[in-house]
Amino acid sequence: MHLAIHAVDVAVLAAYLSGVVLFGLWLGRGQRDVSDYLLGGRNLPWWGVLLSIVATETSTVTFLSVPGIAFDPQHGSLCFLQLTFGYVLGRLLVVRLFLPLYFRGQLFTAYEVLHHRFGGVTKQTASLLFLLTRTLADGLRLYLTAIVLRHVAGLDLSMCIAVIGITTILYTFLGGMKSVVWNDCVQFAVYMAGGALALGLLAAKLPGGWSQLAEFAAANGKLRLLDFSFDPSQKYTFWAGLVGGTFLSLATHGADQLMVQRYLAARSQREAGRALALSGLVVCGQFALFLLIGVGLACFYSLNPPQVPFAKNDQVFAAFIVDHLPIGVVGVLLAAVFSAAMSTLSGSLNSSATAAVNDFYLPWRKEKPEARHLLRVSRGLTVLFGLMQIGVGIAGQHLTESVVDGVLAIAGFATGPILGVFFLGILPRRIPQVAALAGLLGGLGLLVAVWSCTPLAWPWFAVLGASTTFAVGLVAAELLPAPNSNVDEPD
């Protein structure tokens, strides 16, 4: 093993990874049933749910890539923040439109709402789409995170993937939803503190400090925030941020089990709504910090050019951490990198197990199993999905970089069409199940065609997927007979 970092930093990182496992073990004590394990007994405070929401949507890719957006020598600026305009609006709409659906009865998954409205086939189709894309996307995120560990530790890449994956499996298996949420809170604090520390050290390394950083940013257009271009191929415009960001947030936070499970773990609908509404503002502040780091990196490397130019902008922050930060601080920043990764992966394992148990295993059983049996099944599925993600991560190293990016984009397609089905479900009129399924397939098909053949920017994918699904579903409903009357409304 060839270490690129000091033994002190290795000890800091090892202590952090050990600590999250032990914390998960402590949190897992006294679990009696599947509600305790998968939803934390539905008794988590709003602020814990809020931090868990933010930490879950923040992966290593976010932590390392967002600074790279502002660093970009040609186009780097703060325009990425325009996406958060839509993120805030979208979450407020979720609170108004979808949260009341999830708090009717004792639901475990987002897709049970679709069962009540359309039928079991629609629920299981949406849930299966979630499971497939979540496993694929997060397995590849695990692969991308392992690249950082390989860079600093010199281990085989497959070994790095296994180390991170098994650590995440352990604390999620032991502690369930409580471990996921409370470790998310710790991980949020670690990566935000790490980001703030990195920004402060960046400024300290500049001869003119903060004033030099501000002068560089102003002179090079790094502080530009708004772009009112109507070009749909541009990712970071005001319109893509407001409209695309709203639909994306509606999809990821309103119709995705990864987030919905956190609302269901809250003490009440009111507390879940407070957590979700405020999370948009926290994400805005978080992205602002990451972008300012990117501006600082641009200033630093304009004065200290690297010997070998960076191949990609999202490599810059990782290189700065390893090459320019003092001993001990490197370990803290690497812990922040892994915090961002593990918060997403642990939530993925827990939500995947919940969807598999409630949307597939329980309907398959003719008799409802006892609580202890269901708890064992949930834990077993947590391990299974973790191993599947490790397998995807190991396979990811044999793909080209462009294929990895493409698969991650395809994985994001699911949320738009599923959002379209939810829109069909909240209409006053009854939509037949076959019409909803036709809309879902139509939305997915059009997205794949558009992604393959046009330069449309990804913030518009959720808009296109949801609107196409909704339109096709409505047309199909006009052409089909009236829906079956034995499908009940939600309790």
N, C-alpha and C positions, 0 to 999 in steps of 0.2 A: 504494500500500500504506500503510495507516494503522496504525502500530505502537502497541500499547497497552503495550509494555514498552520498556525502555531498549536502546540498541544493544549495550551490554555483554552483556545477557541474550540477545540475538539471537546474538551471537558465541559464547556458551557453548553454546547449543542447536545452532548450526550445527557447531561443533567436535565435539560429541558425535555427531551424525548422521554426519558425515564419518568419525569415528573407528571407528564400528561397521562401516562399509563396508570401510575399509582393514584392519581386524582380520579380517574375513571373507575378504578377498583373501589375507592372509598365512596364514590357517589352511587355505585351500583348496589350497595348493601340494602337489604330489606325489600327488594322488589318482589311483589307477590303475583302480579298478573301482567297481561299484555298492555294494559292501559298505563301502568307504571313504566314499563320498559319502552314502549313506543311513543308515549305522549307525556311522560314525566308526571303521571297522575293528574293531568290537566290543571296543574297548580303552579305554573311558573310565572314570575312577576313580569310586568310589561317591559321593564328596562332590560331584563335578561333576554327576553324574546327579541327586543330591538337590536341589541348587540349581536345576537345570534344571526338575525336576518342579514345584517351588514357583513359579518365575518364570513357567512356562507357564500355570499355572492362575490367575495374577494378571494381569488385564487392566486397562486404564484405568478400566473400569466399576467394578472392585473398588477401585482406588486412590482414586477420587473418591466412590463411592457408599457404601462402608462407613462412612466418617466421617459421612456424612449420616444413617445409621441412628441413631447415638448422638446426633447433633445435634438430631434431631426434638424440637421444644419440648413435644409432648404425650406421646409414647411412647418417646422416646430412652433407651436403657440399654445395658448390656453383654450383653443376652440373646441377641444374635446369636452369641455365643461358644458357645452350647449346640450349634450345628451341628458344631463341631469335636470334640465328644465322639464323634459318629458317624463323623466323618472319620478319627479315629485308629483306631477299632475296624474300620472298613471296610478300611483299608489293611492292617491286620494279617491280616484274612481273605483279602485278595488275595494276600499273601505265601504264605499256607498253601494256598489252593485253586487259584490260577491261574498263579502263577509257574512251578511245575513243568511245566505244559503248554507254556509258551512256550520253555522251555529244552530241550525234546526235539527234537533236530535243529537245523538252521540256518534258523530261521524269520525272515521279514522283517516279517510283519504279524500282528496278533491274529486276523484272520479265516481264516488258514491252518489254525488249530486246528479251526474249524468245517468246513473242507473235509475234513479227516481223519475227523471224527466223523460228518458228515452227507452231505457231497458238495459239488460245486462251486457249485451254484445257491444254497445257503444261504450259502456264503462270499461270493459276489458280491452277493447281496441285502443282507447286512449291510454289506459294504464300500461299496456304492452309497449306502446310507442314510447312512453315515458321511460320504462325500464331499459329498453334497448338503447335509446339515445343517451340516457344518463350513464349507463355502464360504459358505452363507447367514449363519450366525451370526457368523463372523469378518469377513465383509464389512460387516455392520452394526456390529460393534465398531470397525472401521476408520472408519466414518462418525461414530460417537460420539466417537472420538478426534480426528477432524479438526475437530469443532466447537470443541475447545479451541484448536487452532492458528488457526482463523479468528478466535476471540475476541482472541487476542494479536497476530496479524499483520495482520488486516484483509484477508486474501486471499479470493478466491472459494472457496466450500466445495469445489467439485469439484477445484480446484487443490490444496487442502490434503489431500484424500483421495489424490490422485495422488502428492504429495510423500512422504507417510508410506508409502504402498503400494510405491512404486518403491524407496525406500531399503531397505525390508524385503526386497523381491525381490532386490536387488543382493547383499546380504551372504549371504542364504540360497543364491542361485544360485552364488556364488563359493566359499563354504566348506562347503556341505552340512551334515551333522549336527554336525561338529566346530564349525563356526561358530555353529550354533544353540545348542549346549550351552554353549560358552565365552562367547558373547555373553549367554546367559541368566544365567550366573554374574556377569558384569559388571553386567548390568541389575538383578539382584537386589540387588547391593551398592548401586547408585545409588539405586533407589527406597526401599530401607530406610534408607539414610543420609539421603535427602531427607525421608522421613517423620519420622525422629528429630529432624532439624534443624527441621522445621516445628513439632513439638511443643515443642521447647525455646524457639523464638522466640515461640510462642503464650504460654507461661508468662511469658516475659520482658516481654511487652506488658501483662500484668495488673498492676495496682497492688500486689496482695499476692502476686504470684508463685505458686509451687506450692501454698502453703498456701491461698490464695484459690481456686485451682482445685479443691483437695480439698474445701473447705467447700461450694463451689457444687455439686459432684457429689453430695455426701452429702445436701444440703438438697433437691435436685431429683430424687432417686431415680435418678441416672444410673449408679450403681454396682450396680444390681440385676442379678444374673446368672442366677438360676433362676426359671423359670415352669413350674409343674407342671399347667397347664391341659390338659384333654383335648379342647379345641375344635379340630377338624381344619382350620378355616379360618384359624387363627393360625399364622403362619410360624415364629416363634421361641419355641417351647416346648421343654421338656426332652424330651418324647416325639418331637416332630417332629425335634429335633436328633439324638437317639440312634438312633431307628429310621430316620427318613428320611435322616439324614446318613450312616448306615451303608450303606444301599442306594445312595444317590447316589455315595458314594465307591467302593463295589464296582463300580458301572457306569462311572464316569468314569475310574477308575484300574485297573480290571480288564478292561474290555471295550471300551475306546476306543483306537484306534490312536495318537492324539495322545500318550498316556502310555505305552502298551506299547512304542512305538518306543524310548523312553528306556531301558527295562529291557534290551531286546535289544542296546543299544549298550554295556551295562556289561560288565566283564571276566568276570563269572560270575553265576550265579543268586544266590549268597550276597551278593555286593556289590549286586546289584539289589535284593534283599530288604532289606538294611540301609538303602539310600537311600530306598526306599519307606516303610518303617516309621518312620524318623526324620522324614520329610517332614511327617507329620501334626502332630508337635510344633512344627516350624518354622512351619507354617501357623497354628497356634494362637497363637503369639507374634506373628506378623505381623498377624493380625486384631486382637489385643489392642492393638497399637500404633495401627492405623488407628482403632479405636473410641475410644481415649483422645484422639486428635486431634479426633474429633467432639465429645467432652465439652469439650475446650478451646475449640473453636469456639463451642459453645453459651454458655460462660461469657464469651468475648470479645464476642460479639454481643449478649449481654444488657446489657453495659456500653456498647457502641458500635453501636446499632441501625443497619442499612443504610438509606440514603435511600429505596430501593425494596425492599420485602420480596422475599425469594427465592421464585421460583415453585416450585422443587423443592429438596428438601434436598440432593440430590447436586450442586447448583451452588455450594454454600457454600464448599467447600475450594478449588475453582478460583478463585472470586472473591477469597478471602483471599490466595492466592498472588500474584495479579496486582496487587491493590490495597494490600496491607499489608506485603509483604516487601521488604527492601532490594535495591538493584541488585546483580546478580551472583547473589544467592541465588535470585531469581526464575528465572533461567536454569537453575540446578541443579534446582530443583523441577519445572520444565517438562521437563527431561531425564528426571527420575524418572517423570513422567506418560507420556512417550513410551517409556521403558524398559518400563513395565508393558504397554503396548500391543504393542510390537514383539516382546517375548518370546513372547507368545501367537501373534501372526501368523506369525512365522518358523517356530515349531513346527508350525503348521497347514499351511503350504506344504510343509514337508519330509515330514510324515506323509501328506498327501494325495498327493504324488508317489509315495511308497513304496507306498501302497495301490493307486494306479492302475497302476503298473508290475507289481507282483507278483500282483495279484488280477484284472487285466484284460488288460494288454499281453502278458505272458509266456504265459498260457493261450491267447491268440489266435494267437501265433506257433507255427508247426508245428515249427520248429527253434530251439533256444536261440541267441540272438544273441551276438556276441562282446562282451567286457567294455566296450570303448570305445564301442561302439554303444549299449549299455544305459546307460552313463553319460551320453551325449548325450541320450537319451530322458528320463532322470530329470531332467536340468537343464531340458530343454524343458518338461516337465510342471510343474516348479516355477514357471517363468515364466507358464505358462498359468493355473494356479490363482491366482497372484498377480493377474493381469489380471482374472480372473473376480471375485475379491474386491473389486478396485477398482471394477468395474462394479456389483456389488451395493451397495457403499458410495455410489456416485454416485446410484443409483436410490433409496437409502434416504432421501435428502433430500426426495423427493417423496411420502413416506408420512407419515401422521399419527403422532404420538408413540405413541399407543395401539397402532397396527399394528406399529410397530417392536418394542415390548415384547412383543406377542403372537407375532410371528415368532420372537423370541429364545426365548420359552417353548416354542414348537413344536419349535424346533431341539434343545432339551434333551430332548424326548420320546424320541429315538432310543435313548439310552443304556439306559433301563429295559428296553424290549423286547429289545434285544440281550443285556443281562445275563440275561434269562430264557432265551434260547436257549443261552447258555453254561451255565446251570444244568442245562438238559436234556442238554447235552453231557457233563457230568461224572457223570451217573447211571451206575450199574453196568449197567443194562439198555440195550439199543440202541433209540434213538428214530428212527423213519423221517424222512427229510428232509422229506417233505410235511407231517408232523405238526409239525416245527419251524417250517416256513414258516407253517402255519396259526396256530400260537401267536404268531409275530411279528406277523402281520396283526391277530390278535385283540387283542394288547396295544396296538398303535398305534391301532386303532379305538376302543377303550374310553377311552384317554387323551384323544383328541380330543373325544369326547363329554363326558367329565367336565370337561375344561377349559372347554368351551363352555357347559355347563349347570349347573355347581355351583361353589361358592366354595372348593373344596378347595385348600389351600395348596400351593405348588410343591414343598416338601421331600417331600411324599408321592407325587409323580408317579413317581419311580423305583421306589418300593415297589409301587405299583399296576401299573405297566407290566411290571415283572419278574415279579410273582406271577401276573398274568393270562396272560402269555405262557407261563409254566411250566405253569399249570393247563390252559390250552387245548391245549398241546402234549401233555400226558399223556392228556387225554381223547381227542384225535385219534389218539394212538398205540394206544389200546385199540380204536378203531373201524376201524383200517386194518390191512392185511396186514403180515407181518413185514418188516423192512427188508432191502434188497439186501445180500447177503453180500459183494459185491466192494468195498464201501467199507471201507478199512483204518483201523486205529487209528493214532494219531500215531506217528511213528518214535521 
